[in-house]
Amino acid sequence: MGLLTNLFCRESEVVRKAGRAEGRVQKVGFRVFVRNTARAFGVTGWVKNMNDGSVAMELQGSPKIIEQVIDKIKTGRGRIQVTNLELADMPAVEGEDKFAIRK
C-alpha cells in the first residue's frame, strides 16, 4: 500500500470503493477536500470531476478507515454539499501508494 495506515493492513483487510458524488461538488474545492481527507487517513486512490457535474472517486484502505473517510466526504465542509454518494466494491489495486486528483 505504501502509506502508513495501509502498511498495517493484511491484504485481506484492504478494500476498494468506487464512488460518485453528486450535489455542490464542482468549483467548491471538493476534489482537494477529498484528496486531503484521504491522505490524512492514509487512503490511496483518486478523485476526478465528471462532465455531468458529479465527481468520481476510488478509495482504498482498511474497511474502518474507508468508512471514516466516507463519513467526512458525506459531511463536506464550507460550500461543499454532497446530496448523493453512491459506492460499489471493487478489487484492491496492488502496489498503489498515493491518492491523486485526476484531470
Stockholm file with secondary structure:
# STOCKHOLM 1.0

chainA/1-103         MGLLTNLFCRESEVVRKAGRAEGRVQKVGFRVFVRNTARAFGVTGWVKNMNDGSVAMELQGSPKIIEQVIDKIKTGRGRIQVTNLELADMPAVEGEDKFAIRK
#=GR chainA/1-103 SS CCSHHHHTSCGGGCEEEEEEEEEECSSSSHHHHHHHHHHHHTCEEEEEECTTSCEEEEEEECHHHHHHHHHHHHHCCTTCEEEEEEEEEECCCTTCCCEEEEC
#=GC SS_cons         CCSHHHHTSCGGGCEEEEEEEEEECSSSSHHHHHHHHHHHHTCEEEEEECTTSCEEEEEEECHHHHHHHHHHHHHCCTTCEEEEEEEEEECCCTTCCCEEEEC
//
